[in-house]
Amino acid sequence: MVRRDLALTVLELEPNEFHWVLMEAVQAESEECLGYRPIDSSTRGLPDYSEALIQGASALRVLQGLAPFGKPMNPVSIGESTSGPLPEEGAGAGGPNSSTDPDSCMFTTGHPVL
């Protein structure tokens, strides 16, 4: 796994409408500040800061190739093999929300790792 300098924040864009945002570090012009660019965010506002933070942390786990909180990455039945390929995110991998209603807005940057 490639190590990336990532950050998670929650923004209140409207009163009682909280959105999680995942960001990746970029080269800053000064050593006194950190520069980040958004790489993913929620598409729907949540009424609670804590819920947005939890869903953002779950999205971060998926970005790292880990299972979202409370869900196996590749569920199988007893006796089935787990050696098959993992589904792609956005193609029914089971992120923080159902595969039919993903709560993610992946930014395209042309970055080779993204």
Residue pairs with C-beta under 8 A, 6 or more apart in sequence:
1 64
1 65
2 113
4 24
4 25
4 113
5 24
5 25
6 22
6 23
6 24
6 25
6 39
6 60
6 63
7 22
7 23
7 24
7 25
7 36
8 20
8 21
8 22
8 23
8 53
8 56
8 57
8 60
9 20
9 21
9 23
9 56
10 18
10 19
10 20
10 21
10 49
10 52
10 53
10 56
11 18
11 19
11 21
12 18
12 19
12 49
13 19
13 45
14 45
16 45
16 47
17 45
17 46
17 47
18 45
18 46
18 47
18 48
18 49
18 51
18 52
19 41
19 42
19 44
19 45
19 46
19 52
20 41
20 42
20 52
20 53
20 55
20 56
20 59
21 38
21 40
21 41
21 42
21 56
22 38
22 39
22 40
22 41
22 56
22 59
22 60
22 63
23 36
23 37
23 38
23 39
24 36
24 37
24 39
25 34
25 35
25 36
26 35
26 36
26 37
27 35
28 34
28 35
29 35
37 109
38 107
39 63
39 106
39 107
39 109
39 114
40 59
40 63
40 104
40 105
40 106
40 107
41 104
41 105
41 107
42 52
42 55
42 56
42 59
42 103
42 104
42 105
43 102
43 103
43 104
43 105
44 103
45 52
46 52
46 55
54 69
55 96
55 97
55 103
57 69
58 68
58 69
58 95
58 96
59 68
59 95
59 96
59 103
59 104
61 67
61 68
61 69
62 68
62 89
62 93
62 95
62 96
66 73
67 73
68 94
68 95
68 96
69 96
71 94
73 86
73 93
74 82
74 84
74 86
74 87
76 82
86 93
87 93
87 94
89 95
89 104
90 102
90 104
90 106
91 99
92 99
93 99
95 102
95 103
95 104
96 103
96 104
97 103
106 114
108 114
